[in-house]
Amino acid sequence: MSSVFIDKSVKPDNQMLAHTLGTSYKLWDKIKTALTTNYCDLNEDWKFYGQKIGWTLKLLHKKRNLFFLSPYENYFQIGFVFGDKAVSVIEKSDLPVRIIDEIRSAKKYAEGRGLRLAVKKSYDVKLVLKLTEIKISN
């Protein structure tokens, strides 16, 4: 599935994102507000990854990539990549078993192991914040 923003000549802005995400934009705003409050030094960087993927928003803490946000109609997906230390912390955490299992079974690349999380409800926001905390701390 590709992002809804597939026109390379039109870089998405907050108004376009809010329109596309609909009520889920409030969830994105909660994530941004919480992370900005807790970590400061956050930067957003829209990148176009080709017609198949479209525009994706990278969120960075200082210069470190935290996650990728892929917008879809009425929801969004967060893509994380975790290194070995963070994976170890996740395995010992109280995160849902499905997330721990997905991390364990993810193919290991030089950058780490990937995890995609669809954000559609408030509970998903809590998961994103916990995973981001683990990523920043490890």
Secondary structure, 3 states (H helix, E strand, C coil): CCCCCCCCCCCCCHHHHHHHHHHHHHHHHHHHHHHHHHHCCEEEEEEECCCCCCEEEEEEECCEEEEEEEEECCEEEEEEEECHHHHHHHHCCCCCHHHHHHHHHCCEECCEEEEEEEECCHHHHHHHHHHHHHHHHC
